[in-house]
């Protein structure tokens, strides 16, 4: 998947991350994930760090973070890793963490309901199969 210079082309990145080419290009347009390089022919070239960033953005999506919030969150995370985080960024990260936990709890609750419904359907299908085959 990677090229000889350690970069990955957008198609391989899309497959690896599970996002469409269109989504990845949109993230570039809004400044969320910028490819680290371009090939001689002008093709986008993504580093492993770019791929990690795309994975983080993908993880934020079901938690309800907007693209602007995702950008802010990624910048704050980068600042923490580089040791340059401001007190405001640390407070915002705490807020984001609380929101992520709350959204995760809500998703888990919805998933429990969905699994119970799917199991109920499976039982109904099983019961119908037994009654029609007998």
Buried (B, 14 or more C-beta within 10 A) or exposed (E): EBEEEEBBBBEBBBEBBEBEEEBBBBBBEEEBBEBBBEEEEEBBBBBEEBBEBBBBBBEBEEBEBEBEBBBBBBEBBEBEEEEEBEEEBEEBBEEBEEBBEEBEEEEEEEEEEEEEEEEEEEEEEEEEEEEEEE
